[in-house]
Amino acid sequence: MNTLLVIALILAMGATLFALIRGIVAFLQATKEQLNSPEGRPSPSSLKQNRMMMNRILFQAVAVIIVALLLLMKGNG
């Protein structure tokens, strides 16, 4: 069971890193004109940035939960 959780933890950490890098790249690709657009609605780039950062938070939460499970199992074993 521990091996399965460690593999899941590695996958969650990798997904967190991937989402972080994709969010940063999307942020760097945004131009000043896109950020200051008077349209009143977010640009596709802003939506992608937001989606990637929300994914990062989700993957981070999964990783923290897996670490907590590993610590609980270590304490009981």
Long-range contacts (C-beta under 8 A, 24 or more apart in sequence): 1-73, 2-70, 2-73, 5-66, 5-69, 5-70, 5-73, 6-70, 8-66, 9-63, 9-66, 9-67, 9-70, 12-59, 12-60, 12-62, 12-63, 12-66, 13-59, 13-63, 15-55, 15-59, 15-62, 16-56, 16-59, 16-60, 16-63, 19-52, 19-53, 19-55, 19-56, 19-59, 20-52, 20-56, 22-52, 23-49, 23-52, 23-53, 23-55, 23-56, 26-52
